[in-house]
Amino acid sequence: MPRLLDVLRWKLQVLFAWKPTRAQLLPLILGIYALAGWGAYANKSSANKELATQVGLLQTERNGLVGRQKELEQANIDLVRVWQGKLASAREELGQAVAARDAAKGQLAGSQRELTASKKRFDQARDRVSETGSIKPAEPSKKAASKP
C-alpha cells in the first residue's frame, strides 16, 4: 500500500510540475473549447426537444379549443335560428291580434251607432208617448225587415 501512495504522489508531482509549451497548450485549449461547445449543443438540443414537446401540446390544446369554438358558434347559429322562428311566429300572432282588435273596434263602432240610433228611437217614442199620452204602434225597424 505504501508503494501505491508513492506512485500517486509522484504522478501528482509530475502533473503539477508540467510546464506546457505553446504547441502543447493550443490543442489542449481547443479541445476544452470543443468539449464545452459540444456540451452546450447537447444542452440546447435537449431544451429544444422540450420546447418542441410543449409546442406539440399547445397545438393539440389549441386545436381542441378551436373545435370547441366551432361547436359554440354552431350552437349560437342554431339558437339564433330558433329565436328568429319564435320572433316570426310572435309577429304573426301580433298581426292576428291587431287584426282581431281592429275587427272588434269596427264591431264596437257599429254597435255604438246602433245603440245611438236605438236610444234616439227610444227617446222619440218616449216623447210621442208623453205628447199623446198613449202608445202608438211602433214602426217596423230596418233590422226586423231584413231578417226574414
C-alpha positions as CSV (number, residue, x, y, z in Angstrom):
1,M,0.0,0.0,0.0
2,P,2.8,2.5,0.7
3,R,4.1,1.9,-2.7
4,L,0.8,2.8,-4.3
5,L,0.7,6.1,-2.3
6,D,4.2,6.9,-3.5
7,V,3.2,6.3,-7.1
8,L,0.2,8.5,-6.8
9,R,2.3,11.3,-5.1
10,W,4.8,11.0,-7.9
11,K,2.1,11.3,-10.6
12,L,0.6,14.3,-9.0
13,Q,4.1,15.9,-8.7
14,V,4.7,15.2,-12.4
15,L,1.3,16.6,-13.3
16,F,1.7,19.9,-11.4
17,A,5.3,20.2,-12.4
18,W,4.4,20.0,-16.1
19,K,5.1,23.3,-17.9
20,P,3.4,23.1,-21.3
21,T,4.8,24.9,-24.4
22,R,2.6,26.9,-26.8
23,A,2.5,24.0,-29.2
24,Q,1.1,21.7,-26.4
25,L,-1.2,24.4,-24.9
26,L,-3.1,25.3,-28.1
27,P,-4.5,21.8,-28.8
28,L,-5.4,21.5,-25.1
29,I,-7.4,24.8,-25.1
30,L,-9.0,24.0,-28.4
31,G,-10.0,20.5,-27.0
32,I,-11.5,22.1,-23.9
33,Y,-13.5,24.6,-26.0
34,A,-14.6,21.8,-28.3
35,L,-15.9,19.8,-25.4
36,A,-17.6,22.9,-23.9
37,G,-19.2,23.6,-27.3
38,W,-20.5,20.1,-27.7
39,G,-21.8,20.2,-24.2
40,A,-23.6,23.4,-24.9
41,Y,-25.0,22.0,-28.1
42,A,-26.3,18.9,-26.3
43,N,-27.9,21.1,-23.6
44,K,-29.5,23.3,-26.2
45,S,-30.7,20.3,-28.2
46,S,-32.3,18.9,-25.0
47,A,-34.0,22.2,-24.4
48,N,-35.3,22.4,-28.0
49,K,-36.8,18.9,-27.6
50,E,-38.6,20.0,-24.5
51,L,-39.8,23.1,-26.4
52,A,-40.9,21.0,-29.3
53,T,-42.9,18.8,-26.9
54,Q,-44.5,21.9,-25.3
55,V,-45.3,23.3,-28.8
56,G,-47.0,20.0,-29.7
57,L,-49.1,20.0,-26.6
58,L,-50.1,23.6,-27.1
59,Q,-51.1,22.9,-30.7
60,T,-53.2,20.0,-29.6
61,E,-54.8,22.2,-26.9
62,R,-55.4,25.0,-29.5
63,N,-57.0,22.5,-31.9
64,G,-59.3,21.4,-29.2
65,L,-60.2,25.0,-28.3
66,V,-60.8,25.8,-32.0
67,G,-63.1,22.8,-32.2
68,R,-65.0,23.9,-29.1
69,Q,-65.3,27.4,-30.5
70,K,-66.8,26.0,-33.7
71,E,-69.3,23.9,-31.7
72,L,-70.3,27.0,-29.7
73,E,-70.6,29.1,-32.9
74,Q,-72.8,26.4,-34.4
75,A,-74.9,26.3,-31.2
76,N,-75.2,30.0,-31.4
77,I,-76.3,29.9,-35.0
78,D,-78.9,27.3,-34.1
79,L,-80.2,29.4,-31.2
80,V,-80.4,32.4,-33.5
81,R,-82.5,30.4,-36.0
82,V,-84.8,29.2,-33.2
83,W,-85.3,32.7,-31.8
84,Q,-85.9,34.1,-35.3
85,G,-88.6,31.5,-35.8
86,K,-90.1,32.3,-32.5
87,L,-89.9,36.0,-33.3
88,A,-91.6,35.5,-36.7
89,S,-94.4,33.4,-35.1
90,A,-94.8,36.1,-32.4
91,R,-95.0,38.8,-35.0
92,E,-97.6,36.7,-36.9
93,E,-99.6,36.3,-33.7
94,L,-99.3,40.0,-33.0
95,G,-100.6,40.7,-36.5
96,Q,-103.6,38.4,-35.9
97,A,-104.3,40.1,-32.6
98,V,-104.1,43.5,-34.2
99,A,-106.5,42.4,-36.9
100,A,-108.9,40.9,-34.3
101,R,-108.6,44.2,-32.3
102,D,-109.4,46.2,-35.4
103,A,-112.3,44.0,-36.2
104,A,-113.6,44.3,-32.6
105,K,-113.2,48.1,-32.8
106,G,-115.2,48.1,-36.0
107,Q,-117.9,46.0,-34.4
108,L,-117.9,48.2,-31.4
109,A,-118.2,51.3,-33.5
110,G,-121.2,49.7,-35.4
111,S,-122.7,48.6,-32.1
112,Q,-122.3,52.1,-30.7
113,R,-124.0,53.6,-33.8
114,E,-126.8,51.1,-33.4
115,L,-127.1,51.9,-29.7
116,T,-127.2,55.6,-30.5
117,A,-129.9,55.0,-33.1
118,S,-131.8,52.8,-30.7
119,K,-131.5,55.5,-28.0
120,K,-132.7,58.1,-30.4
121,R,-135.7,55.9,-31.4
122,F,-136.4,55.2,-27.7
123,D,-136.3,58.9,-26.9
124,Q,-138.6,59.7,-29.9
125,A,-141.0,57.0,-28.7
126,R,-141.0,58.3,-25.2
127,D,-141.6,61.9,-26.4
128,R,-144.5,60.7,-28.5
129,V,-146.0,58.8,-25.6
130,S,-145.6,61.9,-23.3
131,E,-147.2,64.1,-26.0
132,T,-150.3,61.9,-26.8
133,G,-150.5,60.0,-23.6
134,S,-151.0,56.8,-25.4
135,I,-148.7,54.3,-27.1
136,K,-148.7,54.2,-30.9
137,P,-147.8,51.2,-32.8
138,A,-144.0,51.0,-33.3
139,E,-142.6,51.5,-36.7
140,P,-141.0,48.3,-38.1
141,S,-137.3,48.5,-37.7
142,K,-134.9,48.0,-40.5
143,K,-133.3,45.0,-38.8
144,A,-136.6,43.2,-38.4
145,A,-137.4,43.7,-42.0
146,S,-134.1,42.4,-43.2
147,K,-134.3,39.2,-41.1
148,P,-137.0,37.0,-42.6
